[in-house]
């Protein structure tokens, strides 16, 4: 999987589109990509609209990305969780760690509303 960041909606917010699967096979790739993105910005939206599956490794990678963003005084919000992916966040109680939005646009706009 090729992970990429898009800042066209807001230059201060990196929108990362996740699709297919995030599992033990590619979760390290996500974390490695995130390490370079966090040098550009500390505000992120992970758009999960096209994410079909996530396992514990993928969940761990996303939580790790959140921790790295928070360390830089930023945040990571989730958007567009499908029912299968949402169930993983629900069952593991990881959803309590994230702000979750129905779509990436509303997640990006939420950063504007939280600025001082």
C-alpha positions as CSV (number, residue, x, y, z in Angstrom):
1,X,0.0,0.0,0.0
2,X,1.2,3.5,-0.8
3,X,0.3,6.0,1.9
4,X,0.2,9.6,0.9
5,X,-0.7,12.9,2.6
6,X,-2.8,15.7,1.0
7,X,-2.9,19.2,2.3
8,X,-5.0,20.8,-0.4
9,X,-8.1,21.2,1.8
10,X,-6.1,23.1,4.4
11,X,-2.3,23.6,4.3
12,X,-2.0,23.0,8.0
13,X,-3.9,19.7,8.1
14,X,-2.6,16.6,6.4
15,X,-5.4,14.3,5.1
16,X,-4.2,10.7,4.8
17,X,-6.4,8.4,2.7
18,X,-6.4,4.9,4.0
19,X,-7.8,2.2,1.8
20,X,-7.9,-1.6,1.5
21,X,-6.3,-3.2,4.5
22,X,-4.1,-2.1,7.4
23,X,-2.6,-5.1,9.0
24,X,0.7,-6.6,10.0
25,X,1.9,-6.6,6.4
26,X,1.8,-2.8,6.0
27,X,1.3,-1.2,9.5
28,X,5.1,-0.4,9.7
29,X,4.9,1.3,6.4
30,X,2.2,3.6,7.7
31,X,4.2,4.4,10.8
32,X,7.3,5.1,8.7
33,X,5.4,7.4,6.4
34,X,3.9,9.2,9.3
35,X,7.4,10.0,10.7
36,X,8.1,12.1,7.7
37,X,4.7,13.7,7.6
38,X,4.9,14.8,11.2
39,X,7.8,17.0,10.2
40,X,5.5,18.9,7.9
41,X,2.4,19.4,10.2
42,X,1.1,18.1,13.4
43,X,-2.6,18.1,12.5
44,X,-4.0,15.0,10.7
45,X,-7.1,13.4,9.4
46,X,-7.1,9.8,8.5
47,X,-9.8,9.3,6.0
48,X,-11.0,5.7,6.4
49,X,-13.8,5.8,3.9
50,X,-12.2,3.2,1.7
51,X,-10.6,1.2,4.5
52,X,-12.1,-2.3,4.4
53,X,-10.2,-4.1,7.2
54,X,-7.9,-3.3,10.1
55,X,-6.3,-5.7,12.5
56,X,-4.5,-5.2,15.9
57,X,-1.3,-4.2,14.1
58,X,-3.1,-1.6,12.1
59,X,-4.9,-0.3,15.1
60,X,-1.6,-0.1,17.0
61,X,0.0,1.8,14.1
62,X,-2.9,4.4,14.1
63,X,-2.7,4.8,17.9
64,X,1.1,5.3,17.6
65,X,0.5,8.0,14.9
66,X,-1.9,9.7,17.3
67,X,0.7,9.6,20.1
68,X,3.4,11.1,17.8
69,X,1.0,13.9,16.7
70,X,0.1,14.7,20.3
71,X,3.8,14.8,21.3
72,X,4.1,17.6,18.7
73,X,1.1,19.5,20.2
74,X,-1.1,18.3,17.3
75,X,-3.9,15.9,16.9
76,X,-5.1,13.1,14.6
77,X,-8.8,12.7,13.8
78,X,-10.5,9.8,12.1
79,X,-13.2,10.2,9.4
80,X,-15.5,7.9,7.4
81,X,-15.2,4.7,9.4
82,X,-17.1,1.9,7.8
83,X,-19.0,-0.6,10.0
84,X,-16.3,-3.3,10.1
85,X,-13.5,-0.8,11.0
86,X,-15.7,1.1,13.5
87,X,-16.4,-2.2,15.2
88,X,-12.7,-2.8,15.8
89,X,-12.4,0.7,17.4
90,X,-15.5,0.0,19.4
91,X,-14.6,-3.4,20.7
92,X,-11.1,-2.3,21.7
93,X,-12.3,0.9,23.2
94,X,-9.8,2.8,21.0
95,X,-12.6,5.0,19.8
96,X,-12.3,6.9,23.1
97,X,-8.9,8.1,22.0
98,X,-10.0,9.7,18.8
99,X,-12.4,12.4,17.5
100,X,-14.4,10.6,14.8
101,X,-16.2,12.4,12.0
102,X,-18.5,11.2,9.3
103,X,-16.3,12.5,6.5
104,X,-12.9,14.1,6.0
105,X,-14.2,17.5,5.2
106,X,-16.0,17.9,8.6
107,X,-12.9,16.6,10.4
108,X,-10.7,19.2,8.6
109,X,-13.2,21.9,9.5
110,X,-13.2,20.9,13.1
111,X,-9.5,22.0,13.4
112,X,-10.6,25.5,12.3
113,X,-13.2,25.6,15.0
114,X,-10.7,24.6,17.7
115,X,-8.1,27.2,17.0
116,X,-7.7,29.9,19.6
